[in-house]
Amino acid sequence: MTNCEFNFTGKVAIVTGGAGAIGRELVKAYVDAGAKVAAIDIMSPAGLDESPYKEHVAYFRTDITKAEQVKETVRKIIEWGGRIDFLINTAGVVRRGSFISASEADFDLTIDVNLKGMYLMSQAVSPVFIEQRQGKIVNFASTGGVVGFATTPAYCASKGGVIMLTKSNAVELAPYGINVNAVSPNAVDQTSMMAEALAIPGEKERRIAKVPLGRMVMSNDLIGPVLFLCSEASSMITGHNLVVDGGFLA
């Protein structure tokens, strides 16, 4: 069980990328905090088919880059949960390689999943939040949306877009009592997204050397910041990009 002081009893959360390492940890954390969770992904999440998670989690297979699929899934989630309180946009991809040789297909996929998918999910859920006059959206950006990294130009571009989408939506939705914020982790260890890079001899040590706190971010380091941004403790915070990087950008 997650050591969590937040109480979301009676709340319903959506977590995109719910089958990934980060998304799966967040799904569990919201259940531990009392919420029901709709896990969205194109793959079925593992480890959620046992108590206490199986009683409180529903999986919705959805391609978030397709507007009609997103709208239909949001409709089904409302039928299942009766309401939506939180949207956590974690789904993302990365394609590594030289900017000079990168393919158009890799660029399109990265922008579609990382930015367009987040746009479509937020667009579909926002009318529900507007009607309720409340709601919280947390978008996963990255330190790569603040500084440039070689070999991931499309990823950096997509995450920079996420930060500005967050700010823009925060301003537009604020009159309805809706908070929109972003979380920007540095490279997260033990995730499929980082597996290729960390397989390079010495790469993990090189990255850690740049982090003042002396280690890489882990998935569970993101639980507290995300739950905080969905809690009443953050009711006056919107349009903010919360960096979780061990001091990397300091």
C-alpha positions as CSV (number, residue, x, y, z in Angstrom):
1,M,0.0,0.0,0.0
2,T,1.2,3.5,-0.8
3,N,2.0,5.6,2.2
4,C,-0.4,8.4,1.3
5,E,-2.2,11.0,3.4
6,F,-4.5,12.2,0.7
7,N,-8.2,11.2,0.9
8,F,-10.0,10.9,-2.4
9,T,-12.9,8.7,-1.3
10,G,-15.8,9.1,-3.6
11,K,-13.6,10.5,-6.4
12,V,-13.0,9.1,-9.9
13,A,-9.7,9.5,-11.6
14,I,-8.6,8.8,-15.2
15,V,-5.0,7.8,-15.8
16,T,-3.8,7.6,-19.4
17,G,-0.9,5.3,-20.0
18,G,-2.2,3.2,-17.2
19,A,-0.2,0.2,-18.3
20,G,3.1,1.9,-18.1
21,A,5.5,1.9,-15.1
22,I,4.5,5.4,-14.0
23,G,0.8,5.2,-14.9
24,R,0.4,1.8,-13.1
25,E,2.0,3.3,-9.9
26,L,-0.4,6.2,-10.1
27,V,-3.4,4.0,-10.6
28,K,-2.5,2.1,-7.4
29,A,-1.9,5.3,-5.5
30,Y,-5.3,6.7,-6.3
31,V,-7.0,3.5,-5.3
32,D,-4.9,3.5,-2.0
33,A,-6.2,7.1,-1.5
34,G,-9.8,5.9,-1.9
35,A,-10.6,6.7,-5.5
36,K,-12.0,4.7,-8.3
37,V,-9.7,4.7,-11.3
38,A,-10.2,4.4,-15.1
39,A,-7.0,3.2,-16.6
40,I,-6.6,4.1,-20.3
41,D,-4.0,2.5,-22.5
42,I,-3.7,0.5,-25.7
43,M,-2.3,-2.4,-23.6
44,S,-3.9,-4.0,-20.6
45,P,-2.2,-3.0,-17.3
46,A,-0.6,-5.8,-15.3
47,G,-0.7,-6.1,-11.6
48,L,-4.2,-4.6,-11.1
49,D,-6.2,-7.8,-11.2
50,E,-5.8,-8.5,-7.5
51,S,-7.3,-6.9,-4.4
52,P,-7.7,-4.1,-3.5
53,Y,-7.2,-2.8,-7.1
54,K,-9.5,-5.1,-9.1
55,E,-12.5,-3.8,-7.2
56,H,-11.8,-0.2,-7.9
57,V,-10.1,-0.1,-11.4
58,A,-11.6,-0.4,-14.8
59,Y,-9.5,-0.7,-18.0
60,F,-10.5,1.1,-21.1
61,R,-8.6,0.2,-24.2
62,T,-8.3,3.5,-26.2
63,D,-6.1,5.1,-28.8
64,I,-5.9,8.6,-27.4
65,T,-4.8,10.0,-30.7
66,K,-8.3,9.2,-32.1
67,A,-10.9,11.8,-31.2
68,E,-13.9,9.6,-31.5
69,Q,-12.4,6.8,-29.4
70,V,-11.5,9.3,-26.7
71,K,-15.0,10.8,-26.6
72,E,-16.6,7.3,-26.5
73,T,-14.3,6.2,-23.7
74,V,-15.1,9.3,-21.6
75,R,-18.8,8.6,-22.1
76,K,-18.2,5.0,-20.8
77,I,-16.2,6.2,-17.9
78,I,-19.0,8.5,-16.8
79,E,-21.4,5.5,-17.0
80,W,-19.1,3.4,-15.0
81,G,-18.0,5.9,-12.3
82,G,-20.9,8.4,-12.3
83,R,-18.5,11.3,-12.5
84,I,-14.9,12.4,-13.2
85,D,-12.8,14.4,-10.8
86,F,-9.2,14.0,-12.0
87,L,-7.5,13.5,-15.4
88,I,-3.9,12.4,-15.2
89,N,-2.3,12.4,-18.7
90,T,0.8,10.2,-18.4
91,A,0.7,8.4,-21.8
92,G,3.8,9.1,-23.8
93,V,6.4,7.7,-26.2
94,V,10.0,8.5,-27.2
95,R,11.9,7.8,-30.4
96,R,15.7,8.3,-30.1
97,G,18.0,9.2,-32.9
98,S,19.7,12.0,-34.8
99,F,17.6,15.0,-35.7
100,I,19.1,14.8,-39.2
101,S,18.1,11.2,-39.8
102,A,14.8,11.1,-37.8
103,S,11.8,9.9,-39.8
104,E,8.6,11.8,-40.4
105,A,6.7,8.8,-39.0
106,D,8.6,8.9,-35.7
107,F,8.0,12.7,-35.5
108,D,4.3,12.3,-36.1
109,L,3.9,9.4,-33.6
110,T,5.7,11.4,-30.9
111,I,3.6,14.5,-31.4
112,D,0.4,12.6,-31.8
113,V,0.7,10.6,-28.5
114,N,2.5,13.1,-26.3
115,L,0.7,16.3,-27.3
116,K,-2.3,15.6,-29.5
117,G,-3.5,12.7,-27.2
118,M,-3.3,15.0,-24.2
119,Y,-5.1,17.7,-26.0
120,L,-7.9,15.3,-27.0
121,M,-8.3,13.8,-23.6
122,S,-8.4,17.3,-21.9
123,Q,-10.9,18.5,-24.5
124,A,-13.2,15.5,-23.9
125,V,-13.1,15.7,-20.1
126,S,-13.3,19.5,-19.7
127,P,-17.1,19.8,-20.5
128,V,-17.7,17.3,-17.6
129,F,-15.5,19.4,-15.3
130,I,-17.3,22.6,-16.5
131,E,-20.7,21.2,-15.7
132,Q,-19.4,20.1,-12.3
133,R,-17.7,23.5,-11.8
134,Q,-14.6,21.6,-10.6
135,G,-11.9,19.3,-11.8
136,K,-8.2,18.7,-11.8
137,I,-5.9,18.0,-14.8
138,V,-2.3,17.0,-14.4
139,N,-0.3,16.7,-17.6
140,F,3.0,14.9,-17.7
141,A,5.7,17.0,-19.4
142,S,9.4,16.6,-18.8
143,T,12.7,18.4,-18.1
144,G,13.1,17.8,-21.9
145,G,10.3,20.4,-22.4
146,V,12.4,23.0,-20.6
147,V,15.9,22.2,-21.9
148,G,17.0,20.5,-25.1
149,F,18.4,17.0,-25.2
150,A,20.3,15.7,-28.2
151,T,18.8,12.6,-30.0
152,T,15.2,13.3,-28.8
153,P,14.2,16.5,-30.7
154,A,10.6,15.5,-31.3
155,Y,10.1,14.4,-27.7
156,C,11.5,17.7,-26.4
157,A,9.2,19.6,-28.9
158,S,6.2,17.6,-27.7
159,K,6.9,18.2,-24.0
160,G,7.5,21.9,-24.5
161,G,4.1,21.9,-26.2
162,V,2.6,20.1,-23.2
163,I,3.8,22.9,-20.9
164,M,2.3,25.6,-23.0
165,L,-0.9,23.6,-23.5
166,T,-1.1,23.4,-19.7
167,K,-0.7,27.1,-19.3
168,S,-3.2,28.0,-22.0
169,N,-5.9,25.5,-20.7
170,A,-5.3,26.7,-17.1
171,V,-6.2,30.2,-18.1
172,E,-9.3,29.2,-20.1
173,L,-10.7,26.8,-17.5
174,A,-9.9,28.8,-14.4
175,P,-13.3,30.6,-14.4
176,Y,-15.0,27.2,-14.0
177,G,-13.0,26.2,-10.9
178,I,-10.7,23.8,-12.9
179,N,-7.0,23.5,-12.1
180,V,-4.6,22.5,-14.8
181,N,-1.0,21.8,-14.0
182,A,2.0,19.9,-15.3
183,V,4.6,17.6,-13.7
184,S,8.1,17.5,-15.3
185,P,10.2,14.6,-14.2
186,N,13.8,14.1,-15.2
187,A,14.6,10.7,-16.7
188,V,12.7,8.1,-14.8
189,D,14.6,4.9,-14.0
190,Q,13.2,1.4,-14.6
191,T,10.7,2.4,-17.3
192,S,10.5,1.1,-20.8
193,M,11.0,4.6,-22.1
194,M,14.5,4.8,-20.6
195,A,15.5,1.2,-21.2
196,E,17.3,1.8,-24.5
197,A,19.3,4.8,-23.2
198,L,20.3,3.2,-19.9
199,A,21.5,0.0,-21.7
200,I,24.5,2.0,-23.0
201,P,27.5,1.3,-20.7
202,G,28.1,4.1,-18.3
203,E,25.0,6.1,-19.3
204,K,23.2,5.7,-16.0
205,E,26.2,6.9,-14.1
206,R,26.7,9.8,-16.4
207,R,23.1,10.9,-15.8
208,I,23.3,10.5,-12.0
209,A,26.4,12.6,-11.9
210,K,24.3,15.6,-13.2
211,V,21.7,15.2,-10.5
212,P,22.5,17.1,-7.2
213,L,20.5,14.6,-5.1
214,G,22.6,11.8,-6.5
215,R,20.1,9.4,-8.1
216,M,17.6,9.1,-10.9
217,V,13.9,9.7,-10.5
218,M,11.8,6.7,-9.7
219,S,8.1,6.2,-10.5
220,N,7.1,6.4,-6.9
221,D,8.8,9.8,-6.6
222,L,5.9,11.1,-8.7
223,I,3.1,9.9,-6.6
224,G,3.2,12.7,-4.0
225,P,3.5,15.6,-6.5
226,V,0.6,14.3,-8.7
227,L,-1.7,13.6,-5.8
228,F,-0.9,16.9,-4.2
229,L,-1.9,18.7,-7.5
230,C,-5.3,16.9,-7.3
231,S,-5.9,17.7,-3.6
232,E,-7.5,20.7,-1.9
233,A,-4.0,21.7,-0.7
234,S,-3.3,22.9,-4.3
235,S,-6.5,24.7,-4.9
236,M,-4.8,28.0,-5.6
237,I,-2.2,26.5,-8.0
238,T,-2.9,26.4,-11.7
239,G,-0.8,26.8,-14.9
240,H,2.2,25.6,-13.0
241,N,4.9,23.2,-14.1
242,L,6.2,21.2,-11.1
243,V,9.7,19.9,-11.8
244,V,10.6,16.6,-10.2
245,D,14.3,16.2,-11.0
246,G,16.5,16.0,-8.0
247,G,17.9,19.4,-8.7
248,F,18.9,18.7,-12.3
249,L,17.6,22.1,-13.5
250,A,18.8,24.0,-10.4
